[in-house]
Amino acid sequence: MRTVVVITGASGSVYGVELLRRLPGERFAIVTKWGKVVLKEEMGLSTGDLGAHCDGVFSDEDLASPLSSGSNPFDAVVVLPASADFLAKVAAGISDSLGTRVSHIALKERRRLVIGLRESPLTGIALDNAARVSREGAIVMPVSPFFYLKPDSIERLVGDFVDRVVQATTGRPMGEGWRRGELPADDS
């Protein structure tokens, strides 16, 4: 599986980095201009540091990247964390950066697009944009950690949510599920 991860300038870059660590298969990262700032501010990391967790890092300004063509296949794009601005551009069909371009390729080619919106509260405009991309086939997953697995650390809280994103991206179960042990084993 080949996945492109876009990290925008929304707070929560830890989610994108953890996703790069946990995703199976080939992983490529794109970090937006403001994503680089937030990555440095929140985690003390540069885009160069991401190379340890992925197969390549592309500049968001590089619209000549091989990822910018639908003829170079990938299986999924995950935008995590996604800013409301990034969501608005995708919803409006604006492809002015590599991140928005690969998101549009995912939509037009009917590939998986997962958008982890990290914004609160949401305006009606952001809700309309989320509904619009959802109607086009995207999966919108607001970054909303859950507590039913009783996380005992921030790392566990982040990891549990990222497991859900991996599951939405790959279609394969990841991590623990709520009361999963009470279900019969799946023999398929």
N, C-alpha and C positions, 0 to 999 in steps of 0.2 A: 504494500500500500504506500502511495506517495501523497503526503499531506503538506500543504502550505499553511504556516501559522503567521498571522499578521498581528503584531502588537502595536496598538495605537497609543495615543497620549492620555487615555483615560487612566485614572488611578487603578492599581491592581496588577501591575506588570508581573508580580509574583505568579499569577495564574497562568500567564503566557509562558513563562520560563518553566514552570512545573509541567505544563502541557508538553513542551518540547522534550522534557525528561521522560515522560510516560508514554508518549505515542509510539506505537509499533511501526516498523518499516522506515522508509525514507522520510525525512522531515526537512523542510526548508523554511527559513524564517525571513520575514520582511518586517522591519521596524520603521514606523513613521518618524518624521522629524521630531514631533513632540513625544513620541514613544521613546526615543533615545533619551530625551531629557528626563522623563519619568522613570525609566529603567535605571538611570544613574542616581536620581534623587531617592528612589524607594529602595533600591537593592545594591547600589554602588557598582553596578555592572555596565559594561559597554557592549556594543554589538559584537565586538571581537570575542567577548566572554561566552557568547551564545554558541560559538562554533563547537564547543565541547559537547553540546546537547543536540546538534543537528548536522545535516549533511551539507549545509550551505546557508549563508546569510546574504540576501540581496538588498540593495539599496532601494528604498521606496521611490526614489527619483528616477530609477533606471527603467524607463518604459521600453528599452530595447533588450531587456532581460529575456532569456528563453522562456521564462514563466509567463510573459505577456502575450504569448500566442496560444490559442486553443489547440494548435497542432502538436503541442508538447503536452502530453496528457499528465494529469494528476488526478487523484481520486477525490480529494476533499480540500476545502479551504476552511480554516477556523480563524475567526477574528476574536482574539481574547487578550486583553480586555478591549471591547469596542466602545469608542466614544459615540455620543449622539451625532456629532458632526460626521463621522465616518459612515454611520448608518444612513444619515440623510443623503450623503453622496451616492451610496449604493442604491438607495430607494429612488433617487432622481435620475439614475443612469449616468452619473458623472464618473468618468474613468481618467482622472487627472493624475493618478499615481499608480505605482505597481500594485499596491494593495487593493485599491478600488478596481483596477483592471482585472486582477485574478478573481476577485469576487464576482464581477460581471461575467467572466468566462465560466465560472462555476454555474451561474444562473442560466446562461444561454446554452451551455452544453449539458444542462441537467445533471451536473455533478453535485456532490454534497457541499453545502455552504452552511456553516454553523456560526452564528453571531452571538457572542457572549457580551451583551450590552451591560456596561458598568456605569450606570447613571441613576440618580435618585434625588428628588422625585422626577417623574417623567412628565413632560408636557404632552398635550394632545397631539402636537406635531410629531414628537418622537414615537408615540403610540401608533399614529397613522403610518409612519415610516416602517415601524416594526411589522405592522399588519400587511403593508404593501410587499415587503420582501418575503414575508411568510407565504403570501398568496403565490409568489413566484417560485416557491419551493425551498426557501431557506428555513433553517431551524433557528429560532430566536430563543436563546437561553440567557435571560437576565442573570447576572452574577448574584446569586442568592444562595449563600451557604445554608446547609440544613444541619439540624442538630439531633436527629433521631438515632444516629450512630454514636452519640455521646462523645464528640471529639474532646481530647484532653489537651490540645495545643492548637495554635494558629496553623502550624504545618499540617496537622491532621485535617483541620477544617478546610484548608485550601486543597489538600490532596483528595479528600472525599468529593468535593465539587468537580475537580479536574477529572476524576474517574468517570463522573457522569458525562462530562464533555467528550472524553475518549469513547465512551459507550455510544453517544449520539453520533459521533464521527465515524466510527468503525462498524457499528451495529453489533459489536461483541460485548457481552457483560463484563464489567470491570468493577473491581472492589466489592465491597459488601453491599447488599440490598437490605431494605427494611424487612426484617423477619424472613429473609430468604431461606433460612434453614427449615422453615415450616412447609416449604414447597417440595413436591416430589422431585427427584433428580431428573434432569432432562437428558434422555439417552440419545438424542439426535446427533 
